[in-house]
Amino acid sequence: MKRKNLIQQLNNVKWDFFISTATDVGFIVTKLSSGSHYAVRKKDIPVEDVRGVITTVFDGMSRQVKIKVVKAFIRAGANEDDIWRGLKLL
């Protein structure tokens, strides 16, 4: 992660920004069958295949969970600056 200075600002980012950012950087977002969690998935793997799940996003995520989500997006191939722009922090 190049922009560690932005991590503190993740406290102010609402969970739905992560959903819109995921689609903006090229992932698929699906609602899980129960609860309020959303799965962020790779586009090239069928939705039925669990190997395509990158992370889950949900209301009430702590800053630590938000950091893990950002790292998961990066590991899955998303451009870090695009992620920060999608979260309105750049």
C-alpha positions in Angstrom: 0.0 0.0 0.0 1.6 3.2 -1.2 -0.7 5.8 0.4 -0.6 4.9 4.0 -1.4 8.5 4.9 -5.0 8.0 3.8 -5.7 5.1 6.1 -6.7 7.4 9.0 -9.4 8.9 6.7 -11.1 5.6 6.2 -13.1 6.2 9.4 -15.1 8.8 7.5 -15.9 6.6 4.5 -19.3 5.0 4.4 -19.6 1.3 3.4 -21.6 2.0 0.3 -18.6 3.9 -1.2 -16.8 0.5 -1.1 -19.5 -1.0 -3.2 -19.4 1.7 -5.8 -15.6 1.6 -5.8 -15.6 -2.1 -6.4 -17.7 -1.8 -9.5 -15.7 1.2 -10.7 -12.4 -0.7 -10.5 -13.9 -3.7 -12.4 -15.3 -6.1 -9.8 -18.8 -7.6 -9.5 -20.8 -7.0 -6.4 -23.5 -9.4 -5.3 -25.9 -9.4 -2.4 -25.6 -12.5 -0.2 -28.7 -14.5 0.3 -29.2 -13.4 3.9 -28.2 -10.4 6.0 -26.7 -7.1 4.8 -23.4 -8.4 3.5 -22.3 -7.9 -0.1 -19.7 -10.1 -1.8 -17.1 -8.5 -4.1 -16.1 -10.9 -6.8 -13.7 -11.2 -9.7 -15.4 -10.7 -13.1 -13.7 -13.6 -14.8 -14.9 -16.3 -12.4 -18.5 -17.4 -12.4 -20.6 -16.1 -9.5 -21.4 -19.6 -8.4 -17.6 -20.3 -7.8 -16.5 -19.3 -4.3 -12.9 -18.8 -5.7 -14.0 -15.6 -7.2 -14.8 -13.9 -3.9 -12.4 -11.2 -3.0 -14.0 -9.8 0.1 -17.3 -8.9 1.7 -18.6 -5.4 2.5 -21.2 -4.6 5.1 -22.6 -1.7 7.1 -20.8 -0.9 10.3 -17.3 -2.0 9.1 -14.5 -0.9 11.5 -11.5 1.0 10.2 -9.5 -2.2 10.5 -11.9 -4.1 8.3 -11.9 -1.2 5.8 -8.1 -1.4 5.6 -8.4 -5.2 4.9 -11.0 -4.5 2.1 -8.7 -1.9 0.5 -5.8 -4.4 0.6 -8.0 -7.2 -0.8 -8.9 -4.9 -3.7 -5.2 -4.3 -4.4 -4.3 -8.0 -4.1 -7.0 -8.8 -6.6 -5.5 -6.4 -9.2 -7.2 -3.1 -8.7 -5.1 0.1 -9.1 -4.5 1.6 -5.7 -5.0 5.2 -6.8 -8.3 4.3 -8.5 -9.5 2.8 -5.2 -8.6 5.9 -3.2 -10.4 8.1 -5.9 -13.5 5.9 -5.7 -13.5 6.3 -1.9 -13.3 10.1 -2.5 -10.0 10.3 -0.6 -7.9 11.5 -3.6 
